[in-house]
Amino acid sequence: MKLNIHRTSGAKLLPALALAAALTAVPPAAQVFTPQLGEETEGIPGVDMSLQRNIVMLTMGHTYDLNPQTASYTSEAQLLSGLYEGLFSYSPTTLEPQNALCSSYKISRNKKRWTFTIIDGAKFSSGEKITADSFRESWLNLLSTPNAPYASLLDCIEGARNYRQGKGTRDEVGITARDEKTLVVHLEEPAEHLPKILCHHAFSVVSKKKDSYSGAFALKSYEKGRIELVKNKNYREASNILIPGITILQSDDLDENAFLYNTGKVDWIPEGNVNAAKIINRNSIKVAGEFGTYYIFFKLNGKKWNTREIREALLEAIPYDSLREGITVPATTLVYPLTGYPDVAGFDDYDSDDAVMMMAKAREKAGIPAKEKITVKFGIMDSDFMKNFVQILQKAWQPLGVELVSESRPSEQYNGAISGWDADLFAYSWIGDFADPLAFLELFRSDSSLNVAGYRNEAFDGLLHQASVADDSSEHYKLLAQAESMLLDDCVIIPVYHPVSLHIIDTDVIGGWQTNAMDLHPFKYFYIRRKEQSLPNLVAAPSDKKELLTGY
């Protein structure tokens, strides 16, 4: 998923002062509260129901797309994880798939037929039943939505790709509702990672009725600068939802946001949307790495100069130390390192003299005269952060006879404009949608709905296919590492950094919140703790004394 539009512009780097302040006190992970199905909230040890109230969240000011099938930003994913639910949901700690509206499932011997059983009594917030056909219709509608970014992740299903591309019919897609509770899915090839994909909000069950939700909360109101979510009383585990709702406020004033937190007006500030140096309670500052990468990429638009050899010369000239200066977690490859994933040679070395020689040979091969100026247009957000990239690349590429020019768009329009923008170079920040390298490499599969770069490589596609059907996880990772190396060899992307999340939240007060690699925090687990207050220098008197002696 794409990072929030404001964060993509560089806020994820965190201002030096804020980051220094944040790193002074990073407390240990808070315990996650996970009540069991059917458990009565009144009987949960340590939870005082009289304390439960709306939790107030303070986010950046931007418009949310609350359609789970078209939304793509992490800030939207946070809200949608509360409003909608699918067959599976992410574990709030490990991010592994866990059953949600699916009570059980089985896989055929050839691993190409998956049979899911929908839980008993599942309902939307409007009261209508959630059935197998509800899922079938939701997924078919997703496939038929032109601007649905994640639709191609269902291409593993028979007929899904053809229907998505307008070449087939709904009835030819291998999704069948055998009865109200049984959903049968037929795959083109085995796909062991299917439950991980189905955790994503895009594959939630969506009601045909307006303002009807399948998640733990329902939307009460959405006004400028304020969103109200209320507990969904028809939710499958409504008895386990402890808080009555979530209030989301919006503000971009970092100092004011710190004041609101310090004075108890808000409980949680995500996205680094605060001046962390002004936060009084240092234990409230939570800093963690994310399963994501910020990178610059070429759009392969067929221009005469846009060849692999010329791109290779351009990348050889980039001073990566300058490009990544001040970065918290530099990135040399696309895929965020995972345990067991093979090492892939990335971009961190450069040589300007070699780059000049490489460009001369590349020009000759492309039929471009040595003295002909090559103009490359960099489409950027209107931010100082990206303007700095322009200056670095301009200086590095000038000796190669390349003139880099920039053209900007406001941050809220940037990502949506890329597909129709007549520019050659763009920047993207991507958070993996499931804990697998495929979550990054899918961005470059030839017919992926996420492929805005226009990359086409049959060998690359073949490796992704082989990896998808591999039974052994080590073989799966090995094939994906080969695919990533091939993508890097084609010099389409310039990795810059891996994002770092900064949250302000007191987990001694807000229970059920846990850091994780996707920076996704399901609202359904939240509750208010009773925080013990301690008085400084307080000394208890002996048991036979009635008074308290203080150190003052």
C-alpha positions in Angstrom: 0.0 0.0 0.0 1.1 3.5 -0.6 2.2 5.6 2.3 -0.1 8.5 3.2 0.3 11.3 0.6 1.8 13.7 3.1 4.3 11.1 4.4 5.4 10.2 0.9 6.7 13.8 0.6 9.4 13.1 3.1 7.8 13.4 6.5 8.7 9.7 7.1 12.3 10.8 7.4 11.4 12.6 10.6 13.0 16.0 11.3 16.4 15.5 13.0 15.2 17.1 16.2 12.1 15.0 16.4 13.9 11.8 15.6 16.6 12.5 18.2 13.9 13.2 20.8 12.0 10.1 19.8 15.1 7.8 20.1 15.9 9.0 23.6 13.2 6.8 25.1 11.6 3.9 23.2 9.7 1.7 25.7 9.3 -2.0 25.4 6.4 -3.3 23.4 3.0 -3.1 25.1 1.1 -6.3 25.8 -1.7 -6.9 23.2 -5.1 -7.5 24.6 -6.8 -10.3 22.6 -10.1 -11.3 24.1 -11.4 -14.7 22.9 -14.5 -15.2 20.8 -17.7 -15.3 22.9 -16.0 -13.9 26.0 -18.1 -11.4 27.9 -16.3 -8.1 28.3 -17.6 -7.6 31.9 -15.7 -10.7 32.9 -12.3 -9.9 31.4 -9.8 -9.5 34.3 -8.2 -6.1 34.6 -10.6 -4.2 32.3 -12.7 -1.6 34.0 -15.7 -1.0 31.8 -16.4 2.3 33.5 -13.2 3.7 32.0 -14.1 2.8 28.4 -14.7 5.8 26.1 -14.0 7.0 22.6 -10.3 7.0 21.7 -9.2 10.2 20.0 -6.8 9.9 17.1 -5.1 12.9 15.5 -4.1 12.6 11.8 -2.8 14.8 9.0 -5.3 16.9 7.1 -6.3 15.1 3.9 -9.4 13.5 2.3 -9.9 9.9 3.0 -11.1 7.4 0.3 -13.3 5.1 2.4 -14.0 2.7 -0.4 -11.9 -0.4 0.6 -11.7 -1.5 -3.1 -10.0 1.7 -4.3 -8.2 3.1 -1.3 -4.5 2.6 -1.3 -2.9 4.8 1.5 -1.8 3.5 4.9 -3.9 6.1 6.7 -6.9 4.8 4.8 -6.0 1.2 5.6 -6.0 2.1 9.3 -9.6 3.3 9.2 -10.8 0.6 6.8 -9.4 -2.1 9.1 -12.0 -0.9 11.5 -14.9 -0.5 9.1 -14.5 -3.6 7.0 -13.5 -7.2 7.4 -12.8 -10.2 5.1 -12.2 -13.9 5.4 -8.9 -13.2 7.2 -7.4 -10.4 9.2 -3.8 -9.6 10.2 -2.5 -10.6 13.6 -1.8 -7.3 15.3 1.6 -8.5 16.4 3.0 -11.0 13.8 0.9 -9.9 10.8 0.2 -13.5 10.0 -3.3 -14.2 8.7 -5.9 -15.2 11.3 -9.5 -16.3 10.7 -12.0 -13.5 10.6 -15.3 -14.1 8.8 -13.9 -17.5 7.7 -14.6 -20.1 10.4 -12.5 -22.7 8.6 -11.2 -23.6 5.2 -9.7 -26.6 3.3 -7.5 -27.0 0.3 -7.8 -29.7 -2.3 -5.1 -32.3 -3.0 -3.9 -30.4 -6.1 -4.0 -27.1 -4.0 -6.1 -25.4 -6.7 -9.5 -25.5 -5.0 -10.0 -23.6 -1.7 -13.3 -24.1 0.2 -14.1 -21.4 2.8 -16.8 -21.7 5.4 -18.4 -18.4 6.6 -19.0 -18.1 10.3 -22.5 -18.5 11.7 -24.6 -15.4 12.2 -22.3 -13.0 10.4 -24.1 -9.7 9.7 -23.4 -6.2 8.2 -24.0 -3.2 10.5 -27.3 -2.8 8.8 -28.4 -6.2 10.0 -28.3 -8.0 6.6 -26.7 -11.4 6.5 -23.1 -11.9 5.3 -23.1 -14.9 3.1 -20.8 -16.7 0.6 -22.5 -14.8 -2.2 -21.7 -11.5 -0.4 -18.0 -12.3 -0.8 -18.5 -13.5 -4.4 -20.2 -10.3 -5.4 -17.7 -8.1 -3.5 -14.7 -9.7 -5.3 -16.4 -9.7 -8.7 -17.2 -6.0 -8.3 -13.6 -5.4 -7.3 -12.4 -7.1 -10.5 -14.7 -4.9 -12.6 -13.6 -1.6 -11.0 -11.2 0.1 -13.3 -9.3 2.1 -10.7 -9.0 -0.7 -8.1 -5.2 -0.9 -7.5 -5.2 -4.3 -5.8 -7.5 -6.2 -8.2 -4.7 -8.0 -9.9 -3.7 -9.8 -6.7 -6.8 -12.0 -7.5 -5.3 -13.0 -10.9 -4.4 -16.4 -9.3 -8.1 -17.2 -9.5 -9.4 -18.9 -12.7 -10.8 -16.3 -15.1 -10.1 -13.3 -12.8 -7.4 -11.8 -15.1 -9.5 -12.0 -18.2 -12.6 -10.6 -16.5 -10.5 -7.7 -14.9 -9.2 -6.9 -18.4 -12.6 -7.0 -20.0 -11.9 -10.2 -21.9 -14.2 -12.5 -19.9 -17.5 -12.7 -18.0 -18.4 -12.8 -14.3 -19.6 -16.4 -14.7 -16.2 -17.5 -16.0 -14.4 -16.4 -12.8 -13.7 -19.3 -10.5 -15.6 -18.0 -7.5 -18.7 -19.9 -6.5 -21.2 -19.6 -3.6 -22.2 -23.2 -3.1 -24.6 -22.2 -0.4 -25.0 -19.4 2.1 -22.0 -20.5 4.2 -19.7 -22.1 1.6 -17.4 -20.1 -0.8 -15.4 -22.2 -3.3 -12.5 -20.6 -5.1 -10.7 -22.3 -8.1 -7.1 -21.2 -8.8 -5.1 -21.2 -12.0 -2.1 -22.5 -10.0 -1.5 -23.2 -6.4 -1.1 -20.1 -4.3 0.1 -20.8 -0.8 0.1 -17.1 0.1 -3.6 -16.6 -0.6 -4.6 -16.1 3.0 -2.0 -13.4 3.4 -3.4 -11.6 0.4 -7.0 -11.9 1.6 -6.1 -10.0 4.8 -6.0 -6.8 2.8 -8.9 -4.4 3.1 -9.5 -4.6 -0.7 -10.8 -8.1 -0.3 -13.2 -7.3 2.5 -16.9 -8.2 2.1 -18.8 -5.0 1.0 -22.5 -4.5 1.4 -24.7 -3.4 -1.5 -26.4 -1.0 0.9 -24.9 2.4 1.6 -23.5 3.0 5.0 -23.4 -0.7 5.9 -20.1 -2.1 7.3 -18.7 -5.6 8.0 -16.0 -4.5 10.5 -16.0 -3.8 14.3 -17.0 -0.2 13.7 -19.4 1.8 11.5 -19.0 5.3 10.2 -21.2 7.8 12.1 -20.1 11.0 10.5 -17.4 12.5 8.2 -17.1 16.2 8.3 -14.2 18.4 7.5 -11.4 17.8 10.0 -13.4 15.2 12.0 -14.5 11.5 11.5 -16.6 9.6 14.0 -16.7 5.8 14.2 -19.1 3.9 16.5 -19.1 0.3 17.6 -20.9 -2.0 15.2 -23.5 -3.7 17.4 -24.0 -6.4 14.7 -20.3 -7.2 14.5 -19.5 -10.9 15.0 -17.5 -10.2 18.2 -19.4 -7.1 19.4 -19.3 -8.3 23.0 -15.5 -8.1 22.8 -15.3 -4.5 21.5 -14.6 -2.6 24.6 -14.6 1.0 23.5 -17.8 2.8 22.1 -16.0 4.4 19.2 -13.1 6.2 17.6 -12.8 10.0 17.0 -10.4 11.0 14.3 -9.3 14.7 14.2 -7.2 16.3 11.5 -4.5 18.9 11.9 -1.1 19.7 10.3 0.1 22.0 13.1 2.9 20.0 14.7 3.3 22.2 17.7 -0.4 22.4 18.3 -0.7 18.7 18.0 2.0 18.2 20.7 0.0 20.6 23.0 -3.2 18.7 22.4 -1.5 15.4 23.3 0.2 16.9 26.4 -3.1 18.2 27.7 -4.9 14.9 27.2 -7.2 16.1 24.4 -6.0 13.3 22.1 -4.8 9.8 22.8 -2.8 8.9 19.7 -0.9 10.8 17.0 0.3 8.5 14.2 2.3 9.3 11.0 4.9 11.4 12.8 2.3 14.2 12.7 3.8 16.0 15.7 6.8 17.9 17.1 8.1 15.0 19.1 10.6 17.3 20.9 7.7 18.9 22.7 6.1 15.7 24.0 6.4 15.6 27.8 5.9 11.9 28.4 8.9 10.4 26.6 7.5 6.9 27.0 4.7 7.9 24.7 7.1 8.1 21.7 7.1 4.9 19.7 9.6 4.5 16.8 9.8 1.4 14.6 11.0 0.2 11.2 8.4 -0.5 8.5 8.1 -3.2 5.8 8.4 -0.6 3.1 10.7 1.2 0.7 10.8 4.7 -0.8 12.3 4.7 -4.3 12.5 6.7 -7.5 11.6 4.9 -10.7 11.6 5.4 -14.5 8.4 5.2 -16.4 9.2 3.0 -19.5 7.4 5.2 -22.0 9.2 4.1 -25.2 11.3 7.2 -25.6 14.4 6.7 -27.7 16.8 7.5 -24.8 15.0 5.3 -22.3 17.0 2.1 -22.8 18.5 -0.2 -20.1 22.0 0.9 -21.1 21.3 4.6 -20.7 19.5 4.1 -17.4 22.4 2.0 -16.2 24.8 4.9 -17.0 22.5 7.3 -15.2 22.4 5.1 -12.1 26.2 4.7 -12.1 26.6 8.5 -11.9 24.3 9.0 -8.8 26.2 9.9 -5.6 24.1 7.6 -3.3 25.7 8.9 -0.1 24.4 12.3 -0.9 21.0 11.0 -2.1 20.5 9.2 1.2 22.2 11.7 3.5 20.3 12.1 6.8 18.2 8.9 6.1 17.4 6.8 9.1 17.4 3.5 7.3 19.0 3.7 3.8 17.7 1.3 1.2 19.9 -0.2 -1.6 17.3 -2.7 -2.9 13.5 -2.7 -3.4 12.5 -5.5 -1.0 12.8 -4.8 2.7 15.0 -7.6 4.1 13.1 -10.5 5.5 14.5 -13.5 7.5 15.4 -16.2 5.1 15.4 -13.9 2.0 18.7 -14.2 0.1 21.0 -11.2 -0.1 20.5 -9.2 -3.3 23.2 -6.8 -4.6 21.9 -3.3 -4.5 22.9 0.2 -5.5 25.4 1.9 -3.2 28.5 2.3 -5.3 29.0 4.8 -8.1 31.7 6.2 -10.4 31.2 9.3 -12.4 34.1 8.6 -14.8 32.7 5.1 -15.6 29.3 6.6 -16.0 30.6 8.9 -18.8 32.1 6.0 -20.7 29.0 3.9 -20.2 26.8 6.7 -21.5 29.0 7.1 -24.6 28.5 3.4 -25.5 24.8 3.6 -24.6 24.2 6.6 -26.9 26.0 4.8 -29.8 23.8 1.8 -29.3 20.6 3.8 -29.2 21.6 6.0 -32.2 21.8 9.2 -30.1 24.7 11.6 -31.1 27.3 12.2 -28.5 26.5 16.0 -28.4 22.8 15.7 -28.4 21.2 16.8 -25.2 18.9 14.3 -23.5 16.1 15.8 -21.5 14.6 13.8 -18.6 11.5 15.1 -16.8 11.2 14.3 -13.1 7.6 14.5 -11.9 7.7 15.5 -8.2 5.6 16.5 -5.3 5.7 20.2 -4.5 8.1 19.7 -1.5 11.6 20.7 -0.5 12.4 17.1 0.1 11.9 16.1 -3.5 13.4 19.3 -4.9 16.6 18.2 -3.1 16.6 15.0 -5.1 16.2 17.0 -8.3 19.3 19.1 -7.5 21.4 16.0 -6.7 20.5 14.2 -9.9 20.8 17.4 -12.0 24.4 17.8 -10.9 25.2 14.1 -11.3 23.8 13.8 -14.8 24.9 17.0 -16.4 28.4 15.5 -17.3 26.5 12.8 -19.3 24.8 15.4 -21.5 21.5 14.9 -19.6 19.4 17.8 -18.6 17.0 17.0 -15.7 13.9 19.2 -15.5 11.2 18.9 -12.9 7.5 19.4 -12.9 5.5 19.4 -9.7 2.0 18.5 -8.5 0.4 19.1 -5.1 0.9 16.1 -2.8 -2.8 15.2 -2.7 -2.8 14.9 -6.5 0.6 13.3 -7.0 0.1 9.5 -7.0 -3.2 9.7 -9.0 -1.5 11.8 -11.7 1.4 9.4 -12.4 -0.4 7.1 -14.9 -1.3 10.0 -17.3 1.6 12.3 -16.5 4.1 12.9 -19.4 7.2 12.6 -17.3 10.0 10.1 -17.2 10.9 9.8 -13.5 8.7 9.6 -10.4 9.0 8.7 -6.7 7.0 6.2 -4.7 6.8 5.1 -1.2 5.4 1.6 -0.7 4.4 -0.5 2.4 4.1 -4.2 1.7 0.5 -5.4 2.0 1.5 -8.8 3.3 4.7 -10.2 4.8 6.3 -11.5 1.5 8.7 -10.0 -1.1 5.9 -10.5 -3.6 4.1 -7.6 -2.0 6.9 -5.4 -3.6 7.6 -7.3 -6.8 3.9 -7.4 -7.8 4.4 -3.7 -8.6 6.4 -4.6 -11.7 4.5 -7.7 -13.0 3.6 -7.0 -16.6 -0.2 -7.0 -16.3 -0.5 -6.0 -12.6 -3.0 -3.3 -11.8 -0.2 -1.8 -9.6 2.4 -1.5 -12.4 2.5 2.3 -13.0 6.1 2.1 -14.3 5.1 0.1 -17.4 7.8 -2.5 -16.8 7.5 -5.5 -19.1 9.8 -8.5 -18.7 8.6 -12.1 -19.5 11.5 -13.7 -17.6 10.6 -11.6 -14.5 7.0 -12.6 -14.8 8.0 -16.2 -15.1 10.0 -16.1 -11.9 7.1 -14.6 -10.0 4.9 -17.3 -11.3 7.4 -20.0 -10.3 7.7 -18.5 -6.9 3.9 -18.4 -6.4 3.6 -22.1 -7.0 6.7 -23.2 -5.1 5.8 -25.5 -2.1 9.0 -24.7 -0.2 9.4 -21.3 1.4 13.2 -21.2 0.8 12.6 -22.0 -2.9 9.9 -19.3 -3.0 12.3 -16.7 -1.6 15.1 -17.8 -3.9 13.0 -17.3 -7.0 11.8 -13.9 -5.8 15.3 -12.8 -5.1 16.3 -13.8 -8.7 13.3 -11.7 -9.9 14.4 -8.7 -7.8 18.0 -9.0 -9.1 16.6 -9.0 -12.6 14.5 -5.9 -11.9 17.5 -4.1 -10.5 19.7 -5.2 -13.4 17.2 -3.5 -15.7 17.9 -0.2 -13.8 14.3 0.8 -13.5 14.3 1.9 -9.8 16.6 3.9 -7.5 16.1 2.7 -3.9 16.4 5.5 -1.3 15.2 4.5 2.1 13.1 2.2 4.3 10.4 4.2 6.2 10.4 4.6 9.9 7.1 5.0 11.8 6.7 7.6 14.7 3.7 7.4 16.9 2.8 9.2 20.1 0.6 7.0 22.3 0.7 6.0 26.0 0.3 2.3 26.0 -0.1 2.4 29.8 -3.4 4.1 29.1 -4.4 2.7 25.6 -4.3 -1.1 25.6 -4.4 -3.3 22.5 -1.9 -1.1 20.5 1.3 -2.8 19.2 4.0 -1.8 16.9 4.3 -4.0 13.8 6.1 -4.0 10.4 3.1 -2.8 8.4 2.3 0.0 10.9 -1.3 -1.2 11.0 -3.1 -1.1 14.3 -6.6 -2.7 14.3 -9.1 -0.6 16.3 -11.0 -3.7 17.5 -8.3 -4.5 20.1 -8.2 -1.1 21.7 -9.4 -0.4 25.3 -8.6 2.0 28.1 -6.4 0.8 30.9 -6.4 2.1 34.5 -3.1 3.9 34.8 -1.7 3.9 38.3 -0.6 7.3 39.4 2.5 7.6 41.6 3.3 10.6 43.8 7.0 11.6 44.0 8.8 10.9 47.3 5.8 9.3 48.9 6.6 7.1 51.8 4.2 4.7 53.5 4.1 5.0 57.3 4.2 1.9 59.5 0.9 0.0 59.8 0.3 1.5 63.3 0.5 5.0 62.0 -2.4 6.7 60.3 -0.5 9.6 58.7 1.7 9.6 55.6 5.1 11.1 55.7 6.3 12.8 52.6 9.7 14.0 51.5 8.6 17.6 51.1 
